[in-house]
Amino acid sequence: MELATYVELHKYLNKVYENPHKEYECIHVTGTNGKGSFVWKCAHLLEKALQSKAKASNVVNRVCISETDFVKYLNQVLNEEYQITKAFQRFEKQANKRFVLTIFEITTLIAFLYFRDRNVKMAVIEVGMGGKYDTTNIIHSPLLAVITHVALDHCQWLGNTVEQITLEKAGIIKTGCRVLLGNY
């Protein structure tokens, strides 16, 4: 997706859905290796730590199934009363086919809406690919930005060197947020 289109889409989704990701704290995680394990462990520890005060949630977006099965899976995971069609009624009415959303963008938006609607106090969000232009990067002020191990990964989109890829992944770092770095 071109940068202008990417920025325009994010502004549009923020406007239509009223910035659901701003209603709770986020830990934003990227990297080549280890990010899924880190996300799972971090969410598990937060859930234990916040058990008496609040509920921590984690949505894992690593699903390789057909779109139909994927929608059934999300409906099941996000509870029957929280249907995907409800989440997208407003988008479909206002977008007029202006944007075509990917499965990852849909999953990310649903996760943000779900966390907001369930009054989650903190969410651990895993980047899909890279960081700078990833759908999850609408998080404006993460509590913590985490970059796990970085190596050659998705070179056709992120760059041909570890340094170029690291710069793309570092796009999740925002002014004022703490940063946790893995090694490479």
Salt bridges, closest charged atoms under 4 A:
GLU8 OE2 - ARG98 NH2 2.34
GLU81 OE2 - ARG118 NH2 3.14
ASP117 OD1 - ARG116 NE 2.99
GLU126 OE2 - ARG62 NH2 2.50
ASP153 OD1 - HIS154 NE2 3.41
ASP153 OD2 - LYS169 NZ 3.49
